[in-house]
Amino acid sequence: MKSETNASIMGNRKNKAVVETVAQIIFTICALFAILAVISITLYMILSGTPAIFQVGPMEILFGTVWAPTAAEPRFGILYVILTSIVGTFLAILLGVPIGILTAVFLAEVAPKKLAMAVKPAVELLAGIPSVVYGLLGIYLLGPVMYRLEKFVFADSTTHQFTGGANLMSAVIVLAIMILPTVINISETSIRAVQPGIKAASLALGASHIQTIFRSILPAARSGIMTAVVLGVGRAIGEAMAITLVSGSSVNPPLPFNSVRFLTTAIVSEMGYAEVGSTHRNMLFTIGLVLFVFIMLINVVLSRILKKGEVHR
């Protein structure tokens, strides 16, 4: 009887060892695929984006202000396009992140359960709406409002070129709305994951509910909230379709009521008719490379800020 029991135990151990080994191999392969994907994308962007740098020159590309790829004397300056992406993303984050975090606080700490259960599906529905729908809503709902505001602000101007509502401000508002689901969902999850003892200790020391939220709960959930901000930045920078519809897609300085072009919209707008092998098409890949580097730098900076915050804590 004992021998049978020992054989059964040994058999189970061998089976578990086999399962563990197979699982480890599968996980390793998946991790290698992820690393290979990142390396492949990086190499492809470098190989595709560098030819135009040698053809046009980095100074002309990065600091030129004229984009005229089909002119008799082509110009490929993307300074205004880069600045538009920086300014537009910054303003969208400045507008959308506070609203998203406060909404997450409301859902996790303030709202009654029934109200939270009603609001939560609405937030999740925002995440499922295609970006082109955001663009269409921006055209038909936001555009007329912005055009009326533009006419009011520049009523006496003789030099302003009216955009019909398709301008930087419209793009910023649409971007801010589009990042809300990401910021709200991840921030709410992080707030709910804070240990109950932190809240209880703060209340026991005499802090009010609001003081506890802003001085105890949010600092404890900082890591998750910063992750939400990073993902929100990625969504804002990488958006193309909706922004193409509401930004006007013209290369101008990034002023509030100017028709502007982002890095993503520059690629989307012209890739369809750029001749294969031409400097124009190579420049579009260079814009993609600039966008890629831009996103990587932002991720590195935000990650370092997050790590410094954790060390100081």
N, C-alpha and C positions, 0 to 999 in steps of 0.2 A: 504493500500500500504506500509505504514511504517512498519507494523508488518511483512509483507512478506520479506521486505528488512532486517530487524533485524534478522529474522529467518534464512535467507540465510547467513548472516554474522556469526551468531553463529554456523551454520552448517559447514561453512568453517573453523572456528577456531577449532571446534572439530575434523574435518578431519585432519587439520594440526597437532593438538596435538597427534592424533593417529599415524600419519606418523612419527613424531619426536620420539615418544616413541619406535615404532618398529625399526626405524633406530638406535636409541641408543642401543637397545638390541642386534641388529645384530652386531654393531661395538664392543660392549663389548664381545660378544661371540668370534668374530674373534681375539680380543686382548688376550683373555684367551687361545685360541688355540695356539697362537704364544708363550705365556709364558709357556704353558704346553709342547710344543714341545722342547723348550730350556731346561726346567727342566728334561724332559724325556731323552733327549740326554745326558745331564750331568750325570744323575744317571746311565744310561746304560754304559757310558764310565768308570765311577768309579767302578761299580760292575764288569765289564768285564776285566778291566785293572789291578785291585789290586791283584788278586790271584797270578800272576806271581811275583809280587814284594815280597810277603811273601815266595814264593817258591825259588826264586833265590837270592834275597837281593837287596836293592836299590843301594848300592855302586857298586856291580858287574854290575848291569844294566847300571847305568849312567856313570861309570868311566872305565868300562872294554872296551878293544879295540879289543877283539877277538869275532867274531860272527861265531859260529860253532854249530848250533842247532842239527845237525844230527850226530855229532861225537860220538865216544865211550864215551868220557867225554864231554858232551855238554857245550858250553860257550855261554853266551848271552849278551855280552858287546855291547852297542850301542853308545858309545861316538863318534866314527867317523861318525856314521849316523846322530847324532844330530848336530855335527859340520858342516857336509856337508850341511844340511838343512839351518843352519844359514848363512854360508858363501855363498852358492849358491843363497839364497834369497836376501841377502844383495847386492851381485854383480849384480844380475838381476835388482834390484831396482835402483842401482847406474847407471846402463847403460840405463834402459828403461824409468825411470821417467823423466830425463832431455829431452830426445828425445820426449817423449809424451807431456810434457808441452810446449816445443818450437813449436811442430807441432800444438798444440791447439792455441797458440798465432798466428801462421801463418794463420790458418784458420779463426780465429775470427777478427784479426786486420790488417793483412798485405796482404793476398792473394786477388786478384780480385775476384769478385763474381763468375764469370764463372769457374775460376780455383778451387775455394773453393767447388763449386758444383760438380766438377769432382773428387776432392780428397776425399770428405766426403763419398761417396758411397764405395770407396776403403777401407777406414778405417772401415766402418761398415761391409764390407765383411770379413775383418780379424776377426771380432768378431764372425762371423757365421761359420768359418772353424772349423771342429772337431779337437780335440787335437791330435788324432791319425795321422791326416794328417800332422800336424806340425812335429810330430815325424818322419814320413816317409820322409818328405822333409829334415829334419835334417840329416837323415841317408844318403840320396842320393846326397844332395847338400853340406851340411856343413861338413859331415864326411870326405870325401876325402880331402877337404881343410885343415881341422884340422890335418889329418894324415900326410899330406905333411909338415905342419908346425912342427908337433911333430918330424918327422924324421930329419928335419933340425936342430931343437934345441938340440936333443939328438943323433946327428950323431956319436959322439965319445964315447957315454956312453955304458958301458958294464953291467950296473945294472938296467937300466930303462926297465920296462915292457911296451911294446908298446900296445896301446889300439885300434889301427885302426881308431882313430878319435872319438870313444865313450868315452868321458871324461868330466870332470867338465866344461871346457870352452864351449864345445858344448851345455851342459845343460843350462848354464847361458845365452848363446846367444838365444837359443830357448825360454827360460822363458821370457827374455827381450822383444822379439817380441810378445809373447802371451799376455803380460800385456798392450801393446801399445793401443789397442782399448779402454780398460777401462779407462786408464789415459787420452787419447785424448778426448774422448766423454764427460766425466764428467768435465774435465778442460775447454773445449771449452764452454760448457753450463754455467759454473760458470763465465767465462770471459765475455760472452755476457750478463749475468745478472747484471753486474756492472752498476751502475747508470750513464747515459751519462754525468751528471753534473760533475762527478769526472774527466773524460777525458777532458771535455771542460775547467774546471778550471785549470788543469795542463797546457794545451796548451796556455791558456790565460796568464799564468804567465811566458811564454817564454820557456817552456820545449819542447824538440823535441819529435817526435812521439815515438822513441825508449825509451827515458827517461820516457815518460808518461807511456809506457807499463810496464816497470820494476819497476818504483818507485810509481806509482799510481794504475794502473789497477790490476796488479798481487797481490799486498798487499791487495787490496779490495776483490779479489777473493780467498783469502788464504783459507778460510773455505772449499769451494768446492774443491779446489785443494788438500787439505789434505785428504778430503774424497776419492778423486780419488786414492791417494797414499795408503790409508788404504785398499781399495778394490783391488788395484793392488798387495799389499802384500798378501792379502788373496788368490788371484788367483795363485800367484807364489808358496806359501807354499802348497796349496792344489792340485796342478797339479801332476798327476801320470803317465798317459799313455804315453804322449810325452816324459817325462823325462826317463821313463823306456827304451825307444828305443834309446836315445842318450847319456845316462850317463854311460853305461857299466854295471851298477848294481852290482858292487863289493864293498865290505866294505874295504875302504882304507882311509888314511888321505886326507882331501880336498885340494889337490894340483892341479894346473891348468891342468896338463896333466895326472892325475890319473883317472882310472876308479873308479867311486864312486857310492854310494847308498844314496838316500834321505829317509826320514821317510816314505813318501807316497809309494815310489817304494819298500821299504822293505816289506810293507804289501801286495802290489799287487803281488810281485814276489813269495811269499811263502805261501800265504793263501790257494792256490789251493791244495797243497799237505801236509800241516801241519795236523797231526792227531787230530781229535776232542777230546778235553779233555786233550791233552798233554801239557807239559810245553811250548813246541815250539809254539803251537797255542795260548796259554794264553799270551805268550810274544808278539805276533803280536798285540793282543788287548792292551797290555801295551804300545807298540809303538804308537798305535792310541791315547791312553790317553796322552802320552807325546806330540804328535802333537796337540791335543786339547788344552792342557795347554799352549803350545807354542803360538798358535794362539790367545788365550784369553789374554795372557800377552802382546803380540804385540799390540792388539787392545786397551788395557787399557793404555799402554804407549803412543801410538799415540794420543789417545783421550785426555790425560792429556796435552800433548804438544800443541794440538790444543786449548784447553781451556786456557792455559797460554798465548798463542799468542793472543787470543781474549781479555783477561784481560789487557795485556800490551798495546794493540791497543787503 
